[in-house]
Structures are given as structure tokens and as C-alpha cells.
Amino acid sequence: MPKNPRDGIFLVKAAARRYLQLVLMNTLPFSTWRVFVLRLCGVHIGKDCYVGFGVMVDTNYPELITIGNSVTISHSCYIFTHTQTPALSRLGKTFDSVKGVKLFSGAWIGASSLILPGAVVEEDCMVGAGSTVRGTLRKGCLYMGNPAKLVREIFRDSY
């Protein structure tokens, strides 16, 4: 089970990760440097990945994010691993959720997309710009919309 987000050291680490992302993800000129920042923040990320400007990942539970090899995450995407209501809210017990996110090798995430907790984007799957991803997206398919829906298979003969 993930650590309690109300613990002191947890808050300090999350704040440091937020600072790294806010300052560096919009200013570093090369994708390889942005990939390095994500690794510093605790994201498990493979080789040959492209990360665009303004990509933000969940700073509370970055270790729950797994990104395979040759994944493209376009500009201004957000990846979330938790939904937590304010500590004093009665909704907290009902709606708090912490789930990992997996982007398998060859996945392509279009600009300004949202990846929600528990999302799985399988190999060679494309997500159109501005889409909201939840659940599992099949390999070799194109998804678009809010929520992301199957548009068509991309590589029908390959799978």
C-alpha cells in the first residue's frame, strides 16, 4: 500500500518533486533531459522515450507509473495515479483511490491528454490529442475522445 500522503517526509518529497517538474519540465530544451527529470522523480521509464514540454506526472506516487521503451508522451499531458479529496472531506473515504499507470512499449500519447489512475495503454496504441484515458486500451489501436473510445485498429495484420 502506498505511503500516507499526510506524513511529514512524504510531503517534503512530494514538494521537491513538484518543484522539479514545475521548474524543469517547461524549460529543459531536450526530451532526454525531461526523461531524466521524470526518473529523478521516481517514474519507471524505459529507453528511447520522448517526453514533450509541460508533461506533468503525479508527484505523490510517481513510483506507480511505468513507461515502456519507445513511448511518446506529447506536450502538456498529465498522468495521475491517485484521486484524493481534501483530508477533512466526508467524500474522502468513498472516493480516495491510488492505482498505477502503465504505458507499454511503442505507445503514443497525443498532446494535452489526461491519463487517469489505473489506466493501461498497451503496445503500439495511439491516443489522440486531448483524450481522457481510463481503463485498458488495446494494443495496436487508435483511441480518441473524452473518455477515450476505440476509433480503429492501426496494425490489423501485425497482431
C-alpha positions as a Python dict, from the first residue, in 0.01 Angstrom:
ca = {
    (1, 'M'): (0, 0, 0),
    (2, 'P'): (135, 347, -82),
    (3, 'K'): (261, 571, 192),
    (4, 'N'): (28, 805, 377),
    (5, 'P'): (26, 1143, 198),
    (6, 'R'): (-16, 1320, 529),
    (7, 'D'): (321, 1202, 671),
    (8, 'G'): (585, 1475, 702),
    (9, 'I'): (866, 1318, 495),
    (10, 'F'): (614, 1216, 229),
    (11, 'L'): (504, 1579, 195),
    (12, 'V'): (862, 1705, 169),
    (13, 'K'): (948, 1454, -107),
    (14, 'A'): (627, 1533, -297),
    (15, 'A'): (701, 1907, -272),
    (16, 'A'): (1055, 1854, -406),
    (17, 'R'): (920, 1651, -700),
    (18, 'R'): (660, 1921, -774),
    (19, 'Y'): (933, 2185, -777),
    (20, 'L'): (1149, 1979, -1014),
    (21, 'Q'): (859, 1932, -1251),
    (22, 'L'): (723, 2286, -1243),
    (23, 'V'): (1062, 2445, -1299),
    (24, 'L'): (1230, 2198, -1532),
    (25, 'M'): (962, 2028, -1744),
    (26, 'N'): (878, 2354, -1922),
    (27, 'T'): (1232, 2486, -1958),
    (28, 'L'): (1459, 2196, -2048),
    (29, 'P'): (1521, 2203, -2424),
    (30, 'F'): (1574, 1831, -2484),
    (31, 'S'): (1341, 1539, -2426),
    (32, 'T'): (1624, 1327, -2286),
    (33, 'W'): (1666, 1580, -2006),
    (34, 'R'): (1293, 1573, -1930),
    (35, 'V'): (1308, 1192, -1919),
    (36, 'F'): (1593, 1226, -1669),
    (37, 'V'): (1380, 1456, -1451),
    (38, 'L'): (1096, 1201, -1452),
    (39, 'R'): (1341, 932, -1345),
    (40, 'L'): (1465, 1160, -1064),
    (41, 'C'): (1104, 1199, -955),
    (42, 'G'): (1066, 820, -931),
    (43, 'V'): (890, 727, -1256),
    (44, 'H'): (995, 391, -1408),
    (45, 'I'): (1070, 486, -1768),
    (46, 'G'): (1228, 280, -2048),
    (47, 'K'): (1472, 366, -2325),
    (48, 'D'): (1423, 588, -2631),
    (49, 'C'): (1120, 771, -2491),
    (50, 'Y'): (1008, 1119, -2594),
    (51, 'V'): (856, 1349, -2333),
    (52, 'G'): (718, 1683, -2453),
    (53, 'F'): (716, 2021, -2282),
    (54, 'G'): (477, 2063, -1991),
    (55, 'V'): (423, 1693, -1920),
    (56, 'M'): (327, 1651, -1555),
    (57, 'V'): (312, 1329, -1358),
    (58, 'D'): (160, 1260, -1019),
    (59, 'T'): (414, 1376, -762),
    (60, 'N'): (259, 1186, -471),
    (61, 'Y'): (300, 837, -618),
    (62, 'P'): (538, 857, -917),
    (63, 'E'): (673, 509, -843),
    (64, 'L'): (335, 370, -958),
    (65, 'I'): (395, 497, -1313),
    (66, 'T'): (561, 254, -1555),
    (67, 'I'): (654, 369, -1905),
    (68, 'G'): (798, 118, -2153),
    (69, 'N'): (1053, 165, -2430),
    (70, 'S'): (997, 398, -2728),
    (71, 'V'): (693, 569, -2576),
    (72, 'T'): (595, 918, -2693),
    (73, 'I'): (419, 1149, -2450),
    (74, 'S'): (335, 1472, -2631),
    (75, 'H'): (322, 1822, -2486),
    (76, 'S'): (105, 1917, -2187),
    (77, 'C'): (-7, 1568, -2088),
    (78, 'Y'): (-97, 1481, -1730),
    (79, 'I'): (-55, 1138, -1570),
    (80, 'F'): (-239, 1078, -1242),
    (81, 'T'): (-206, 783, -1002),
    (82, 'H'): (-441, 899, -730),
    (83, 'T'): (-765, 1076, -660),
    (84, 'Q'): (-772, 1217, -311),
    (85, 'T'): (-1024, 1454, -170),
    (86, 'P'): (-931, 1708, 99),
    (87, 'A'): (-839, 1546, 433),
    (88, 'L'): (-1145, 1674, 616),
    (89, 'S'): (-1397, 1593, 345),
    (90, 'R'): (-1660, 1325, 407),
    (91, 'L'): (-1607, 1218, 46),
    (92, 'G'): (-1252, 1103, 124),
    (93, 'K'): (-1344, 754, 240),
    (94, 'T'): (-1563, 696, -64),
    (95, 'F'): (-1359, 842, -348),
    (96, 'D'): (-993, 810, -247),
    (97, 'S'): (-815, 583, -493),
    (98, 'V'): (-450, 505, -564),
    (99, 'K'): (-375, 296, -874),
    (100, 'G'): (-75, 253, -1101),
    (101, 'V'): (-49, 362, -1465),
    (102, 'K'): (122, 156, -1735),
    (103, 'L'): (223, 278, -2080),
    (104, 'F'): (362, -18, -2273),
    (105, 'S'): (635, -2, -2538),
    (106, 'G'): (554, 191, -2853),
    (107, 'A'): (255, 375, -2704),
    (108, 'W'): (189, 725, -2834),
    (109, 'I'): (0, 980, -2622),
    (110, 'G'): (-129, 1289, -2805),
    (111, 'A'): (-91, 1643, -2673),
    (112, 'S'): (-299, 1759, -2375),
    (113, 'S'): (-422, 1411, -2289),
    (114, 'L'): (-512, 1304, -1935),
    (115, 'I'): (-411, 959, -1813),
    (116, 'L'): (-622, 864, -1510),
    (117, 'P'): (-536, 625, -1223),
    (118, 'G'): (-541, 260, -1324),
    (119, 'A'): (-503, 328, -1697),
    (120, 'V'): (-317, 76, -1911),
    (121, 'V'): (-211, 171, -2264),
    (122, 'E'): (-92, -145, -2439),
    (123, 'E'): (183, -179, -2702),
    (124, 'D'): (170, 36, -3015),
    (125, 'C'): (-152, 204, -2906),
    (126, 'M'): (-221, 564, -3012),
    (127, 'V'): (-418, 813, -2804),
    (128, 'G'): (-547, 1120, -2988),
    (129, 'A'): (-481, 1473, -2864),
    (130, 'G'): (-699, 1594, -2579),
    (131, 'S'): (-821, 1247, -2484),
    (132, 'T'): (-901, 1124, -2134),
    (133, 'V'): (-771, 772, -2077),
    (134, 'R'): (-916, 534, -1821),
    (135, 'G'): (-916, 155, -1816),
    (136, 'T'): (-724, -61, -2063),
    (137, 'L'): (-661, 42, -2423),
    (138, 'R'): (-587, -249, -2659),
    (139, 'K'): (-258, -281, -2844),
    (140, 'G'): (-233, -158, -3199),
    (141, 'C'): (-546, 59, -3183),
    (142, 'L'): (-629, 429, -3211),
    (143, 'Y'): (-836, 586, -2931),
    (144, 'M'): (-974, 939, -2915),
    (145, 'G'): (-1215, 1147, -2711),
    (146, 'N'): (-1333, 1210, -2358),
    (147, 'P'): (-1344, 938, -2244),
    (148, 'A'): (-1112, 779, -2499),
    (149, 'K'): (-1302, 541, -2726),
    (150, 'L'): (-1178, 298, -2988),
    (151, 'V'): (-1168, 460, -3333),
    (152, 'R'): (-999, 184, -3531),
    (153, 'E'): (-727, -79, -3536),
    (154, 'I'): (-399, 56, -3669),
    (155, 'F'): (-197, -256, -3741),
    (156, 'R'): (-462, -516, -3813),
    (157, 'D'): (-220, -752, -3993),
    (158, 'S'): (53, -730, -3728),
    (159, 'Y'): (-139, -875, -3435),
}
